[in-house]
Amino acid sequence: MGTRPPARGKACGSSSTGLLMGLCLLICGGLVIGLVLFGRQAGGLTDGSGPGSTPMNGGGDVMSAPPNANGDLTPVSGGGIQVGLPMEWKNYEKTFDGSCTISGMIEVDPGVEFPPEWRLVIKPSQLALGRNRAIERIVEYQGAERTFEEFDLPMGGYRVHVEAAGMSCRGQEVMLFKLKGFENLPGKNHAHLLLKLIPAGMAEGIVRDSDGVGVGNLPVFIENQRDRGRQSTRTDGSGYWRIEEVIEDAYLLSLGNIDRPLIEAQPFGMVGPRYTHPDLTIPRTRTVTVRVVDEEGIPVATARLRGQGQPAGVIDVSSEADGTAQIPFLPDGEYTLRGEARGELLGVTVFEVDGDSPGRAVTLQLTRRH
């Protein structure tokens, strides 16, 4: 009997079936992986990170969360704009249609006496968005009250600080708003702040003349650049000056006269309990004696003398009983001096101050008003 050749048709059919099954498994695996990845991506859209999401913890809108919830509205003591929103929210345009609440508490360091009276100052910010929608609100507090809560403020950008006698407070910037397109939500409508009162500090310095010698009895002024409040003193015999109870803020330091200082006003920032300004040097100045007389040459007492020079120097003194007046700290230049006495005597004179007149005396004659 002869041998039967192999069944080639059956072998080929089995091989094709295996290939088809492998291809099907590969396609199914790819679909499963794709579905898993898609599911993770879709899940990321419902974890509270986008405008159409629901927070995973089941709470309300993240922008209207109460203090300390989800890290939102956490009190901070270092200042800065209160944000507390996931980064995705910051890309949306803000709107300020609505009302808001600003609350907080006041603290002092251990051993520092809390002031018996203090003032809460809420003002439009100079930096934050929405400052044009903000309003000013000032509230007085007395006794042991250390917390505050102000309702029904228009949404906007605010600066908040506390004022108390002899104490400083570093203000904080807050911005309260809604997101455009989501005005139906409460928005970021509540900021809770922690404000700290610290004792006011001391500013000091030394003023010298062109020879390096301390200048005594020179008027020294500092002006707060925020509210234009002024404090003043005079140098002692060594040229040293000191001003107490200076709150933390930005200032301008002026020598001689605050409106026409002997040198350009010097800016400085008061931070901490003590500030020492670098030594300052003023140009050469002189003291001029003015003798005030009437038409008959008789000395006139208590005459009011006012004037100014170029480029600096201001005169505002009164004559003594003998009719004389000492005008110190006049730099070189030309001066116009006007005098008035008894409501009826008037006079004016112009004089020069320079190196050739170190001890010059000036006579000012007053005549009767016609």
Summary of the structure (lengths in Angstrom):
residues: 370
radius of gyration: 38.6
end to end distance: 163.2
largest distance: 169.5
contacts: 1092
relative contact order: 0.09
helix: 13%
strand: 44%
